[in-house]
Amino acid sequence: MDDAVVLDASALLAYLHGEPGGGHVRPLLDGAAISSVNWSEVVQKSLAHGVDVVGLREEIESFGLHIVDFTATDAEDAANLWSHTRQLGLSLADRACLALGRRLGVTVATADHSWTALPGEVASVRSIR
């Protein structure tokens, strides 16, 4: 995954809901990945906004986005990331996103600007806002 990124749920939601920074996400979709944990978050928050999610996965995947299974190794890495991220209040889903980015060796794109405060050795992060 050369120029690929891992998308945080916040980045994909910004694109889907036309929120600030969402325009930066569309060009990233082809070849991007999202953790199945973060995909669940996207679907849940879309439902909460009254969005009909029937066919949403197929539509997003047609743009080149890959939904990647959350593995036991990702789970362990996400748990280990807690000590590095607790000062920012990152959730388990946030750490699942970071763990996938670390596993794939790519940058994580998020709408949560506070993630850019993470040291580079923890994760490579890029804010869409």
C-alpha positions in Angstrom: 0.0 0.0 0.0 2.3 2.7 -1.3 0.3 6.0 -1.0 -2.6 4.4 0.7 -4.0 5.5 4.0 -6.2 4.0 6.7 -9.3 6.1 7.3 -10.7 6.8 10.7 -14.5 6.7 11.0 -14.5 10.5 11.5 -12.8 11.0 8.1 -15.2 8.7 6.2 -18.2 10.3 8.0 -17.0 13.8 7.0 -17.0 12.7 3.4 -20.4 10.9 3.6 -22.2 13.6 5.4 -20.6 16.6 3.6 -18.8 17.8 6.7 -15.7 20.1 6.8 -12.7 18.3 5.4 -14.8 15.7 3.7 -13.7 16.9 0.3 -10.2 15.8 1.1 -11.3 12.2 1.6 -12.7 11.3 -1.8 -9.3 11.3 -3.5 -8.0 9.0 -0.8 -10.7 6.3 -1.1 -9.1 4.3 -4.0 -6.8 1.9 -2.2 -7.6 3.2 1.3 -8.5 0.8 4.2 -10.8 1.0 7.2 -10.9 -1.3 10.1 -14.1 -3.3 10.5 -14.4 -1.7 13.9 -14.4 1.7 12.4 -16.8 0.6 9.6 -19.2 -0.5 12.3 -18.9 3.0 13.8 -19.6 4.6 10.3 -22.8 2.5 9.9 -24.0 3.1 13.4 -23.5 6.9 13.2 -25.1 7.0 9.7 -28.2 5.1 11.0 -28.3 7.6 13.9 -28.5 10.4 11.3 -31.4 8.7 9.5 -29.3 7.5 6.6 -30.5 4.5 4.7 -27.4 2.3 4.8 -28.7 -0.5 2.4 -26.0 -0.7 -0.3 -23.6 1.7 1.5 -20.8 -0.9 1.9 -21.0 -1.9 -1.8 -21.0 1.8 -2.8 -18.0 2.7 -0.7 -16.1 -0.5 -1.8 -16.8 0.5 -5.4 -14.6 3.6 -4.8 -11.7 1.3 -3.8 -12.0 1.4 0.0 -11.1 -1.9 1.7 -12.8 -2.9 4.9 -10.2 -4.9 6.8 -10.9 -7.4 9.6 -9.9 -6.5 13.1 -7.4 -9.2 14.1 -6.3 -10.5 17.5 -2.9 -8.8 16.8 -4.7 -5.5 16.1 -6.6 -6.0 19.4 -3.4 -6.4 21.3 -1.8 -3.4 19.6 -4.9 -1.3 20.3 -4.7 -2.3 24.0 -1.0 -1.4 24.1 -1.7 2.0 22.5 -3.8 3.0 25.4 -0.9 4.3 27.4 0.3 6.4 24.5 -3.2 7.8 23.7 -5.0 8.1 27.0 -4.1 11.8 27.4 -6.0 12.5 24.2 -9.0 10.4 25.3 -8.9 8.0 22.3 -11.5 5.3 22.3 -11.0 1.7 21.5 -12.3 2.3 18.0 -9.7 5.1 17.6 -7.0 2.8 18.7 -8.3 0.1 16.4 -7.8 2.6 13.5 -4.2 3.4 14.7 -3.4 -0.3 15.1 -4.5 -1.0 11.5 -2.4 1.9 10.2 0.6 0.5 12.1 0.0 -3.0 10.8 -0.2 -1.8 7.2 2.7 0.7 7.7 0.6 3.6 6.3 -0.6 7.0 7.5 -4.0 7.3 9.3 -6.4 10.0 8.0 -8.8 11.5 10.6 -11.0 14.5 11.2 -9.9 14.6 14.8 -7.0 17.1 14.7 -5.9 16.2 18.2 -4.4 12.9 16.9 -1.7 14.9 15.2 -0.2 15.4 18.7 0.7 11.7 18.8 4.5 11.1 18.4 5.5 9.8 15.0 6.8 6.5 16.6 3.2 5.8 17.8 1.6 6.5 14.4 1.7 8.6 11.3 -1.4 10.8 11.4 -2.8 13.3 8.9 -5.8 15.5 9.7 -8.3 16.2 6.9 -9.4 19.5 8.6 
